[in-house]
Amino acid sequence: MIRVLVLEDGQWTRGGLATLLSREEDIAIVGNADIETSIGPLAAHLVPDVVVMNTDYMVSQILPLVSELKAVQPGCAVLLLCDPTKRGMLPPRRRSRRLNFIVKDTSVPVLAAAIRKIARGEPVIDPRL
């Protein structure tokens, strides 16, 4: 079972992604929180294998959150759902080994497959990026 923590911005949309992913037999949603939540203590408590970040934050804003996460859960992988039409949302030219990227309009089966791949330690960069 892959333990997934979903972090999202926007109280009106929060929960939908977690609900869809929870239908996958091998994915357990261990938490769903606002992206503003202090990720270190949350990850230490929930012990996710993968953190899915669904946000409009720029990658430069995500990196400190990832550092905080990695300080308490070094083996946890991060998948960032991004919008390539928004400035600052594209993967850095130097591919960070700490982040995986997939486009926000990805279907749930493809997203679930990406989570499985990331949980196995394989990198995911959406080819559309």
Salt bridges, closest charged atoms under 4 A:
GLU24 OE1 - ARG116 NH2 2.71
ASP26 OD2 - ARG116 NE 2.60
ASP34 OD2 - ARG14 NH2 2.91
ASP56 OD2 - LYS86 NZ 3.22
ASP56 OD1 - LYS104 NZ 3.17
ASP105 OD1 - ARG128 NH1 2.84
GLU122 OE2 - ARG120 NE 2.88
ASP126 OD2 - ARG128 NH2 3.06
